[in-house]
């Protein structure tokens, strides 16, 4: 279902540098979040900056992540502190006729807010299964139930998707950017431009999942589950 919601811009979420690449629609936010696995979470401990790269997943209006309960980073994040959450995808390299004109195609979501600890034991159980189900749709039915001691060893965090922005761009060449900027550097391009024999263009980048390799210690007669080939499994993102 396509969303028409647009997030309200704040001082922190308003993109000032190259605002023509900014977007604040819920649909754009969800599309980028739902096509990734890894995020980076930035925060401050005792006046010093830290980054926490980790797996994440989205459910409704929250992004979630988890880690060992004794982790210094999660212990700090559990205090309801300010964090900056980011997911980025690199989609291509753009090559121009000068080093200055080289660029990239990309998609990026940044969320500001206070981290929230998931404390209820039943909710933690549900969130743990949701994590697996988001990555591997249909796998929950194959798994045993969590053990209480397993759940106690893990902290689950979440962040509301509220103060958020998207920045993304896809151009076929550096000249697309220069035209949009009405840059005088456009005269360097074309057959009569500077260094006309220098190759220019775009190198697309895709992240793909390759064919699953079964565990050599498992029963070789177990058939590959359907979810390994489902599009929701993010085979091409």
URNORBEL-V152894 format. One line per field, one symbol per residue. ss: DSSP state (@ for helix, = for strand, . for the rest). A space follows every 10 residues. Layout:
ss=???
This chain:
ss=.....=.... ........@@ @==.=@@@@@ @@@....=== =====..=== =====.===. .=======.. .@@@@@@... .========= =====...@@ @.======== ====.==... @@@@@@@@@@ @@@@@...@@ @@.....@@@ @@.======= ..=======. ...@@@@@@@ @..@@@@@.. .......... ====...=.. .......... .....@@@@. @@@..=.
